[in-house]
């Protein structure tokens, strides 16, 4: 299979490799070789990590994509997956979901090295799969990494699933996300409050004064204002944080 791949200037489909004059086997052996191959993913991951620059803090990025197969009715493990609405304004498609965790070596480029790229089965979720992949990678790294995640992972479920993983996480949040401040001190009357004041990202009236703020000039984005609120939590996370603090 290597000769057809290396000698073909462009390959539009996998079956096209069997039409190469350098392909000496029967056309069915192409799919049999793909079916019988079982690459050792953990060894490949370790090999990829060895290519990373040493001494620098690695930057990882996770994502969930869909391989749309709406007409493959006999394909096993088809699930409903969220996709970018392009045709017909259909944000949900039928196919197979894939989870990827890649190393981002440089900023400003689209080049990345996938460390884990695996299908999300019907008994898994994108959250559980991404958390498992992050754990597999971080336990091999010698330096604490920082990981970047889309708004799909900016939720309490992902924070809980990755709480014990040695990695910092920077997540994009949906514009309608809500957070709560630390509850005030118990006054001695009634039931103690579990949450403080509500902080809704889409409602500036619920914002209190930030704990830190700064303004910087970016050559591409112009003037940027950065604001930081500390002590905020998801509604589902407060009981978990209380248990960890004890």
N, C-alpha and C positions, 0 to 999 in steps of 0.2 A: 504493500500500500504506500510505502514511502516514495517509491519512484514516481508513480502518477501524481502524487501531491507536489513533489519538488519540480517536476517537469511541466506541469500545467500552468499556463500564464494566469488563468482565472478559472475558478470553479464556481458555477452557479448552483449546483446541487451535489449532494453526496453521491447519488447514483451516477453522476457524470464521470466519476473517477474510473468506473468499470469500462468506459469507452476508450480509455487511453491505450495506445499501442503497447505501452510498457506494462500494462496490467495483464499478467499471464494466467491468472486463475479464472474460474467461472464467475459470472456476475453475482451469483448468490453468496459466494464466499466473502464478498465485501461486507454484507450485513452480518454474516456469521462471525467474522473477525471482530466487528464492533460489539456484537452481543456477548461474545466469549471473553472479551478484554475486561479486566478488573483492575484498573490502576490503583495503586496504594496511595490513597489521598493524603494520609498523614505523612508519609515519606515525602510526597511532593510538596506538602506545605512546609516541612522542615527545609527542603531544598530551596524553596522560594525565600524563606526567611533568611537563609544564609546569604542571599544576594542583597539583602538590605544593608544600607550603610550603617556601620557600627558607630556607637558613640552619640548618635542623634536620636531624639525622641521620635518614635514612629507615629505617623498619622494614618489612621485606618478610616475607611468609609464603608458603610453597609447600605444595601439597597435591596428592594424586592421588585422583581420584574415578572411579567407574564409572557409565556409562549402561547399565544392565542391559537387554539385549534377548534374552532366552532363547528367544523364539518367532519371532524374525525370521530365519528360516533362509536367506533370500536376501540378507540384509544383508552387504555386503562388509566385510572387515577386522574381523570379530568375533574377539575373543581372550578367554582366560581371565583374569579380573581378581579381585583380592581385594576383598571387600566386607564391610560390617558384617553379621554373622549376625543376621538378624531373624526370618525364617520358616524353619522346618525346620532351623535350626542349620547353614546352609550358608555357610561363609565365602568360598567361591569361586563366582563367577558368570560368565556368558557375556554379553559385550556389547562396549562400546568404552570404553577408558580415556582419561581427560582429565587433563591437567596444567595447574595454575593457579599463577601467581605474582602476588600482589596486594600492594598498598601498604596498610599498616594505619595510618591517620592518628591514631587515638586509642585509648587503652586503655579497657577496660570497655564497649566497644560492639561490635556485630556488623557495622558498616559497613566496607566495604573497596572499594578501587578495583583491579580486575583489570588488570594491565599486560600479561600474556601468558596466553592461555587457548587451548590447542591440543590436538588429539587425539594420542594416543600410537599410532603406527602399529604394525603387526605386526612390523616389523623394528627397532623401537626398544624401549627400556625406560623405566620411570618415572625411573630414575636418570639416564640419558643425556639424556632430555628436560628434566628439571628443571635439570641442569647447563647445557644449552644456553640455556634461558630465562634463567637467572641471569646468564650471560655477556652476553646481548643487552641486558639491563636495566642491569647495572652499568657497562658501557662507555659508557653515555650519561649516567649520574649524575655530578654534579660533586662529591658528598660520599660518602665511604665509607659504605656501608649495612651494616646488621646484618640477617641473615635468620634466620627461625625455621622449623624443620622437624620433622616428626613422626618417630616411631621407625622408619618405613620407610627414612628417609634417614640414620639414625644408624649407618652402617656404613663400612667401609674403602673400598668402591667409590665412594661419594659423596664422601668426603674426597679421594680421588685424582682424581676427575673435576673437582672444583672447586678444586684446590690452587692454580692460577694465576689465579684470579678475585679481583679486588680487592674482597673482601667478607668480613665476619666472619660466622660461622655458629654458631648455637645450636641444637643438635639434642637431641631427646628420645631416650633409649636404652632398649632393651628390658631388662627386669629380669634376664635371664639372659646379658647381654653380659659378655665377658671382655676384660680389658686386661692388658698386661704392662709392668713397670717397665723402666728402662734396665739393660742387662746390666752386671754388675760388671766391674771391671778385670781384664784377662787375667792369669792367675796364672803363665803360662809353660809350663803342662803341658796336653796334650790340645788338643781343639778349642775355640776361643773360643766362649763362649756368645752366642747371637744375641738372646735375650730374657732378661729378669730374672725376678722373681717374678710369679706369676699373681695377678690381681686380679679376682675374680668378684663382680659386683654383688649376686647373690642369696645370697652366702655371706659374712657379716661376718667369719668367721674368717680370710679371706684379705686383709682390709683392714689396711693399716699406718696409722700415725699420719698424719693429714692435715697438709699443709704450712701450710694456713690454715683457720681456722674462726671462725664468728661466729654470734651469735644476735640476732634482731630480732623485733619485735612487729609483726604485720600486722593491720590492722583487720578483715579478713575471715577469714584463716586462723589467727590467733592467734600463738602463739610458734613461730618458725621457726628451725631450726638449719641453718646453711650450712657445708659442709665442702668443701675444695678439695685435690685431689691433683694434683701437677704431674709432668711427665716420663712420663706414661702414653701408651701407643700401642696401636693395633690390631696384631694379629699380622702382617697383610699389609702394614702400613705401614712397618715398621722399615727394610727395605732401601731404600725410597723416601726416607725421612728421612735415611739415611746418605748417599745420593747428593746430596741437596740441600745437605747441610752441607759437602761437599767443595768 
